[in-house]
Amino acid sequence: MSAFNGSKLPSEVFLLTGILGQECIYLWISIPFCLMYAIAIVGNSFIVFVIKTNPSLHEPMYILLSMLAITDLALSVTTMLTTLRIFLLNTREITHNACFAQLYFILTLICIESSVLLLMGIDRLIAIRDPLRYASILTPQRLAKMWLVCVLRGVVVKLPLPIFLKQYRYCRENILTRSYCTNGEVMKMACSDITVNSIYGLLIALLTEGLDSLLILLSYVMILKTVLSITSRAECLRALNTCVSHLCVVLAFYTPYLSLTLMHRLGNSFSPLVQILLGYVYVMFPPLLNPIVYSVKSKHLRARIVETFLK
């Protein structure tokens, strides 16, 4: 017992892992990680600043983009703290309460991002199907209420998961395979019956991210139906071009999410290294790519960004 004087007992902490078997090059791995986090944080912060300070960007599409950027910014900060601590300092310990809090914020922010992507899909649908009433339907006040509902949905439906985890007894090996906490991994460390957590987690994932993805798909089916009814080829391409940015963002978010979910369901069919790397892509790439995609594809936003830099 003297070996643990002045420190936490092993049962009171989880041990995070960066990339298993690559400990000798953690310092080199930290360089691209730091760069990606810096781009994600600066890029999303700048998007929010430009939209807020330019009245010409106070349109539904850009207001929703600022909501997405705020969510991405929070997600980057949530995972950055433990990830960079491992790769730069090789500090692996995280207390149970800190781990439960981190996984709760990650789950909540991912749920909010999924909701915002759905709102952006609805925004594109209304803009194409009913352009004359577009601004009157998606007013800033109505968008603010939708944003509040998205936040409350994520906060409320994901809250039971860390509460369940906190009630469990942990007596198995406490080593997690990633540099941040996930519900699935922490749940497997418990010696208690995890049936309730497992069923609730799957059910909520289907009713939130799963349902959102189906509704986004439905919105694009309706968009295609509307666009194909346009006789002018130029107008048809112009309408589709307004959806390219959103479609890229949706693919960047849902592709790793669905791939990771499939790998977890198939068990050991895939290499653990592939699952670990995909886990990093899942939480790091959407915040990194979203501001880049919209800055490149939106001429109006790009012009305001250049104007802000010149000022």
C-alpha positions as CSV (number, residue, x, y, z in Angstrom):
1,M,0.0,0.0,0.0
2,S,2.9,2.4,0.5
3,A,3.5,2.4,-3.2
4,F,0.2,4.3,-3.6
5,N,0.8,6.9,-0.8
6,G,0.0,10.4,-2.1
7,S,-1.5,9.1,-5.4
8,K,-4.8,7.7,-6.5
9,L,-5.4,3.9,-6.3
10,P,-5.5,2.2,-9.7
11,S,-9.2,1.3,-9.3
12,E,-10.0,5.1,-9.2
13,V,-8.5,5.9,-12.6
14,F,-8.6,4.8,-16.2
15,L,-5.4,4.8,-18.3
16,L,-5.8,6.4,-21.7
17,T,-3.7,5.3,-24.7
18,G,-2.6,7.3,-27.7
19,I,-1.8,4.8,-30.5
20,L,-0.9,1.4,-29.2
21,G,2.6,0.3,-30.1
22,Q,3.7,3.7,-31.3
23,E,4.8,5.2,-27.9
24,C,8.4,5.8,-29.2
25,I,7.2,8.4,-31.8
26,Y,4.5,10.1,-29.7
27,L,6.3,13.4,-30.0
28,W,6.3,13.2,-33.8
29,I,2.7,12.2,-33.8
30,S,1.8,15.2,-31.7
31,I,2.9,17.6,-34.4
32,P,0.1,16.8,-36.9
33,F,-2.3,16.5,-34.0
34,C,-1.4,20.0,-32.7
35,L,-1.7,21.3,-36.3
36,M,-5.1,19.8,-36.8
37,Y,-6.4,21.1,-33.5
38,A,-5.0,24.6,-34.2
39,I,-6.7,24.7,-37.6
40,A,-10.0,23.4,-36.2
41,I,-10.1,25.9,-33.3
42,V,-8.8,28.9,-35.2
43,G,-10.9,28.1,-38.3
44,N,-14.2,27.6,-36.4
45,S,-13.6,30.6,-34.2
46,F,-12.9,32.8,-37.2
47,I,-16.1,31.5,-39.0
48,V,-18.2,32.5,-36.0
49,F,-16.5,35.9,-35.7
50,V,-16.9,36.7,-39.4
51,I,-20.6,35.7,-39.4
52,K,-21.3,37.6,-36.2
53,T,-19.6,40.8,-37.4
54,N,-21.0,40.9,-40.9
55,P,-24.7,41.8,-41.2
56,S,-24.7,40.6,-44.8
57,L,-24.1,37.1,-43.5
58,H,-27.1,37.1,-41.1
59,E,-28.9,34.7,-43.3
60,P,-30.3,31.3,-42.4
61,M,-27.6,29.3,-44.0
62,Y,-24.8,31.2,-42.4
63,I,-26.5,31.4,-39.0
64,L,-26.7,27.5,-39.1
65,L,-23.1,27.4,-40.1
66,S,-22.1,29.4,-37.1
67,M,-24.1,27.0,-34.9
68,L,-22.1,24.1,-36.5
69,A,-18.8,25.9,-36.0
70,I,-19.6,26.5,-32.2
71,T,-20.4,22.8,-31.8
72,D,-17.2,21.8,-33.6
73,L,-15.2,24.2,-31.5
74,A,-16.5,22.7,-28.3
75,L,-15.9,19.2,-29.6
76,S,-12.3,20.0,-30.5
77,V,-11.6,21.5,-27.0
78,T,-13.2,18.5,-25.3
79,T,-10.9,15.9,-26.9
80,M,-7.8,18.1,-27.2
81,L,-7.1,18.3,-23.5
82,T,-6.5,14.6,-23.0
83,T,-5.1,13.8,-26.5
84,L,-2.3,16.4,-26.4
85,R,-1.6,15.6,-22.8
86,I,-0.8,12.0,-23.8
87,F,1.2,12.7,-26.9
88,L,3.2,15.6,-25.5
89,L,3.5,14.6,-21.8
90,N,2.7,10.9,-21.9
91,T,0.3,11.5,-19.0
92,R,-2.3,8.7,-19.2
93,E,-4.3,8.8,-16.0
94,I,-7.8,10.2,-15.9
95,T,-10.2,9.9,-12.9
96,H,-13.5,8.1,-13.3
97,N,-15.6,11.3,-12.9
98,A,-13.4,13.2,-15.4
99,C,-13.8,10.3,-17.8
100,F,-17.6,10.2,-17.4
101,A,-17.8,14.0,-17.9
102,Q,-15.6,13.9,-21.1
103,L,-17.6,11.1,-22.7
104,Y,-20.8,12.8,-21.8
105,F,-19.7,16.1,-23.5
106,I,-18.5,14.1,-26.6
107,L,-21.8,12.2,-26.9
108,T,-23.8,15.4,-26.4
109,L,-21.9,17.5,-28.9
110,I,-22.0,14.8,-31.5
111,C,-25.8,14.6,-31.0
112,I,-26.0,18.4,-31.4
113,E,-23.9,18.4,-34.5
114,S,-26.1,15.7,-36.0
115,S,-29.2,17.9,-35.3
116,V,-27.6,21.0,-36.8
117,L,-26.7,19.0,-40.0
118,L,-30.4,18.0,-40.2
119,L,-31.4,21.7,-39.8
120,M,-29.0,22.6,-42.6
121,G,-30.5,19.9,-44.8
122,I,-34.0,21.4,-44.1
123,D,-32.6,24.8,-44.9
124,R,-31.4,23.7,-48.3
125,L,-34.7,22.0,-49.0
126,I,-36.7,25.1,-48.2
127,A,-34.3,27.4,-50.2
128,I,-34.7,25.2,-53.3
129,R,-38.4,24.3,-53.0
130,D,-39.8,27.7,-51.7
131,P,-37.1,30.4,-52.3
132,L,-39.6,33.3,-52.1
133,R,-40.7,32.4,-48.6
134,Y,-37.2,31.2,-47.5
135,A,-36.2,34.1,-45.3
136,S,-39.7,34.4,-43.8
137,I,-39.8,30.7,-42.8
138,L,-36.3,30.5,-41.3
139,T,-36.2,33.7,-39.3
140,P,-33.4,34.3,-36.8
141,Q,-35.8,33.9,-33.9
142,R,-37.1,30.5,-35.3
143,L,-33.6,29.3,-35.9
144,A,-32.6,30.3,-32.3
145,K,-35.5,28.2,-31.0
146,M,-34.5,25.2,-33.2
147,W,-30.9,25.6,-31.9
148,L,-32.2,25.5,-28.3
149,V,-34.2,22.3,-29.0
150,C,-31.1,20.7,-30.6
151,V,-29.0,21.5,-27.5
152,L,-31.6,20.4,-25.0
153,R,-32.2,17.1,-26.9
154,G,-28.5,16.3,-26.8
155,V,-28.1,17.3,-23.1
156,V,-31.2,15.4,-21.9
157,V,-31.1,12.2,-23.9
158,K,-27.3,11.5,-23.3
159,L,-27.4,12.3,-19.6
160,P,-28.4,8.9,-18.4
161,L,-25.4,7.2,-20.0
162,P,-22.7,8.7,-17.6
163,I,-25.1,8.3,-14.7
164,F,-25.4,4.5,-15.4
165,L,-21.6,4.3,-15.7
166,K,-21.1,6.0,-12.4
167,Q,-23.3,3.4,-10.6
168,Y,-21.2,0.5,-11.9
169,R,-18.3,-1.3,-10.1
170,Y,-15.0,-1.4,-12.0
171,C,-12.6,-4.3,-11.3
172,R,-11.3,-5.2,-14.8
173,E,-8.2,-3.9,-16.6
174,N,-8.6,-0.2,-16.7
175,I,-6.7,0.6,-19.9
176,L,-8.7,2.4,-22.6
177,T,-7.4,2.1,-26.3
178,R,-7.9,5.8,-27.1
179,S,-6.8,9.2,-25.8
180,Y,-10.3,10.1,-24.9
181,C,-13.2,8.3,-23.1
182,T,-16.0,6.6,-25.0
183,N,-19.1,5.1,-23.6
184,G,-18.6,1.7,-25.2
185,E,-15.1,1.2,-23.9
186,V,-15.7,2.4,-20.4
187,M,-18.9,0.2,-20.2
188,K,-16.8,-2.9,-20.9
189,M,-14.6,-2.2,-17.9
190,A,-17.5,-2.7,-15.5
191,C,-18.0,-5.8,-13.5
192,S,-21.7,-5.0,-13.1
193,D,-24.6,-5.9,-15.4
194,I,-24.4,-3.3,-18.3
195,T,-27.5,-4.4,-20.1
196,V,-29.5,-1.2,-19.4
197,N,-26.6,1.0,-20.5
198,S,-26.1,-1.0,-23.6
199,I,-29.7,-1.1,-24.7
200,Y,-30.3,2.6,-23.8
201,G,-27.2,3.7,-25.7
202,L,-28.1,1.8,-28.8
203,L,-31.7,3.0,-28.7
204,I,-30.8,6.6,-28.2
205,A,-28.2,6.4,-31.0
206,L,-30.9,5.1,-33.4
207,L,-33.4,7.8,-32.3
208,T,-30.9,10.7,-32.6
209,E,-28.0,10.2,-35.1
210,G,-29.7,7.3,-36.9
211,L,-33.0,9.2,-37.3
212,D,-31.2,12.4,-38.3
213,S,-29.3,10.6,-41.0
214,L,-32.5,9.1,-42.5
215,L,-34.2,12.5,-42.4
216,I,-31.2,14.1,-44.1
217,L,-31.4,11.4,-46.8
218,L,-35.1,12.1,-47.2
219,S,-34.5,15.9,-47.6
220,Y,-32.0,15.2,-50.4
221,V,-34.5,12.9,-52.1
222,M,-37.0,15.7,-52.0
223,I,-34.3,18.2,-53.2
224,L,-33.4,16.0,-56.2
225,K,-37.1,15.6,-57.0
226,T,-37.5,19.4,-57.1
227,V,-34.3,20.0,-59.0
228,L,-35.0,17.5,-61.7
229,S,-38.4,19.2,-62.3
230,I,-36.5,22.4,-63.3
231,T,-36.4,22.7,-67.1
232,S,-33.3,25.0,-67.3
233,R,-30.1,23.0,-67.0
234,A,-28.2,26.0,-65.7
235,E,-30.8,26.6,-62.9
236,C,-30.7,23.0,-62.1
237,L,-26.9,22.9,-61.6
238,R,-27.0,26.2,-59.7
239,A,-29.5,24.7,-57.2
240,L,-27.5,21.5,-56.8
241,N,-24.3,23.6,-56.3
242,T,-25.8,25.2,-53.2
243,C,-26.0,21.8,-51.6
244,V,-22.4,20.6,-52.3
245,S,-20.9,22.1,-49.1
246,H,-23.5,20.6,-46.9
247,L,-23.3,17.2,-48.6
248,C,-19.5,17.2,-48.0
249,V,-19.9,18.1,-44.3
250,V,-22.6,15.3,-43.9
251,L,-20.3,12.7,-45.5
252,A,-17.3,13.8,-43.3
253,F,-19.5,13.4,-40.2
254,Y,-21.5,10.3,-40.9
255,T,-19.0,8.1,-42.9
256,P,-16.6,7.6,-40.0
257,Y,-19.5,7.4,-37.5
258,L,-21.3,4.6,-39.4
259,S,-18.0,2.8,-40.2
260,L,-17.0,2.9,-36.5
261,T,-20.4,1.6,-35.4
262,L,-20.2,-1.2,-37.9
263,M,-16.7,-2.2,-36.7
264,H,-17.9,-2.3,-33.1
265,R,-20.8,-4.6,-34.1
266,L,-18.6,-6.9,-36.0
267,G,-16.2,-7.3,-33.1
268,N,-12.7,-8.5,-34.0
269,S,-13.2,-8.6,-37.8
270,F,-11.1,-5.4,-38.2
271,S,-7.6,-4.5,-37.0
272,P,-7.6,-2.6,-33.6
273,L,-5.2,0.0,-35.1
274,V,-7.8,0.7,-37.9
275,Q,-10.5,1.2,-35.2
276,I,-8.3,3.5,-33.2
277,L,-7.3,5.6,-36.2
278,L,-11.0,5.8,-37.3
279,G,-11.9,6.9,-33.8
280,Y,-9.5,9.9,-34.2
281,V,-11.0,10.7,-37.6
282,Y,-14.5,10.5,-36.1
283,V,-13.9,13.3,-33.6
284,M,-11.1,15.4,-35.3
285,F,-11.9,15.5,-39.0
286,P,-15.4,17.1,-39.0
287,P,-14.2,20.1,-36.9
288,L,-11.2,20.4,-39.2
289,L,-12.9,20.1,-42.5
290,N,-16.2,22.0,-42.0
291,P,-14.7,25.5,-41.9
292,I,-12.4,24.7,-44.9
293,V,-15.2,23.3,-47.0
294,Y,-17.6,26.2,-46.4
295,S,-14.8,28.8,-46.9
296,V,-13.8,27.3,-50.2
297,K,-17.3,26.7,-51.6
298,S,-19.2,29.8,-50.4
299,K,-18.1,32.8,-52.5
300,H,-20.0,35.2,-50.2
301,L,-18.4,33.9,-47.1
302,R,-15.0,33.7,-48.7
303,A,-15.3,37.4,-49.8
304,R,-16.1,38.4,-46.2
305,I,-13.2,36.4,-44.8
306,V,-10.8,38.1,-47.2
307,E,-12.3,41.5,-46.4
308,T,-11.8,40.8,-42.6
309,F,-8.2,39.8,-43.2
310,L,-7.5,42.9,-45.2
311,K,-9.0,45.1,-42.5
